[in-house]
């Protein structure tokens, strides 16, 4: 593992922690009983509308909880399992899957609910960055495999 890839793994780990924090805050507000004002800027920028909609649960699980678990898995791949040969591939495809899910949820926000959640958009930016960074590690891994 090169110094450059070690730094990228560290950056991915930090972003995964940030994603876990954002998802945890969202999960906390998902179960909140009263209206919150932390993200109530207008009828079109309101986390409560998004976070408590019928789309905030998938198969009985809160989307924010899925986010916490997904970011935890990414954190584990970027730290504990980063030396395993299959980690670059797993990290990239896990990030890509998370990005696909986040883009679907962003579509729901914009075109179905017609309301935006700052926490959700922050999570989208976070998973996008993780996916881009993991792509570079994946490419490096592919190139290194071909050389051997």
C-alpha positions in Angstrom: 0.0 0.0 0.0 1.4 3.4 -1.0 1.4 6.5 1.1 -1.1 8.0 -1.3 -3.6 5.2 -0.9 -3.1 5.3 2.9 -4.2 9.0 2.8 -7.1 8.2 0.6 -8.2 5.4 3.0 -7.9 7.9 5.9 -10.0 10.4 4.0 -12.7 7.8 3.2 -12.7 6.8 6.9 -13.2 10.5 8.0 -16.0 10.9 5.4 -17.6 7.7 6.7 -17.6 9.1 10.2 -19.1 12.3 9.0 -21.8 10.3 7.1 -22.5 8.3 10.3 -23.0 11.6 12.2 -25.3 13.1 9.6 -27.3 9.8 9.4 -27.5 9.6 13.2 -28.9 13.1 13.5 -31.4 12.3 10.8 -32.3 9.1 12.5 -32.8 11.0 15.8 -35.2 13.4 14.1 -36.9 10.6 12.2 -38.2 9.3 15.5 -38.8 12.8 17.0 -42.4 13.5 18.1 -42.4 17.2 17.6 -41.7 19.5 14.7 -38.1 20.6 14.5 -36.7 23.9 13.3 -33.1 22.9 12.7 -33.8 22.5 9.0 -37.1 24.2 8.4 -36.3 27.0 6.1 -39.4 26.9 3.9 -41.9 24.4 2.4 -39.3 23.3 -0.1 -36.3 23.1 2.3 -37.6 21.1 5.3 -36.0 18.0 6.7 -39.1 17.0 8.6 -41.2 16.7 5.4 -38.6 14.4 4.0 -37.5 12.6 7.1 -41.0 11.7 8.2 -42.5 10.9 4.8 -43.6 7.4 3.8 -40.3 7.2 1.8 -38.2 7.5 4.9 -38.7 3.8 5.6 -37.6 0.9 3.4 -38.9 -2.6 4.3 -39.6 -1.4 7.9 -36.1 0.2 8.3 -35.6 3.9 8.6 -33.5 5.1 5.6 -31.3 7.1 8.1 -30.6 3.8 10.0 -29.6 2.2 6.7 -27.3 5.1 6.2 -25.6 4.6 9.6 -25.0 0.9 8.9 -23.8 1.7 5.4 -21.3 4.3 6.6 -20.2 1.9 9.3 -19.4 -0.8 6.7 -17.5 1.8 4.6 -15.6 2.8 7.7 -14.7 -0.8 8.5 -13.5 -1.4 4.9 -11.4 1.8 5.0 -9.7 1.0 8.3 -9.9 -2.6 9.7 -10.1 -4.4 6.4 -8.0 -2.0 4.2 -5.1 -4.4 3.8 -7.2 -7.2 2.4 -6.8 -7.8 -1.4 -10.5 -7.6 -2.1 -11.1 -4.3 -0.1 -10.6 -1.8 -3.0 -13.2 -3.6 -5.1 -15.6 -4.0 -2.2 -15.2 -0.4 -1.1 -15.8 0.9 -4.6 -18.9 -1.2 -5.2 -20.3 -0.5 -1.7 -19.8 3.3 -2.4 -21.4 2.9 -5.8 -24.4 1.1 -4.3 -24.7 3.8 -1.6 -24.5 6.5 -4.2 -27.2 4.9 -6.3 -29.5 4.7 -3.3 -28.8 8.3 -2.4 -29.5 9.4 -5.9 -32.8 7.5 -5.9 -33.7 9.2 -2.6 -32.7 12.6 -4.0 -35.0 12.0 -6.9 -37.8 11.3 -4.4 -37.0 14.5 -2.6 -37.1 16.7 -5.7 -39.8 15.1 -7.8 -42.2 13.3 -5.5 -42.0 15.2 -2.1 -40.9 18.4 -3.7 -38.9 19.2 -0.5 -35.2 19.1 0.2 -33.5 17.9 3.3 -30.1 19.5 4.1 -29.0 16.4 6.0 -29.9 14.2 3.0 -28.0 16.4 0.6 -25.0 16.4 3.0 -25.1 12.6 3.0 -25.4 12.6 -0.8 -22.2 14.8 -1.0 -20.5 12.5 1.4 -21.2 9.3 -0.4 -20.3 10.9 -3.7 -16.9 11.8 -2.4 -16.4 8.4 -0.9 -17.3 6.8 -4.2 -14.9 9.0 -6.2 -12.0 8.4 -3.7 -12.7 4.6 -3.7 -12.7 4.6 -7.5 -9.1 5.9 -7.4 -8.1 3.2 -4.9 -9.9 0.6 -7.1 -8.0 1.8 -10.2 -4.7 1.7 -8.4 -5.5 -1.8 -7.3 -6.4 -2.9 -10.8 -3.2 -1.4 -12.3 -1.0 -3.0 -9.5 -2.7 -6.4 -10.2 -1.8 -6.2 -13.9 1.8 -5.4 -13.2 2.3 -8.5 -10.9 
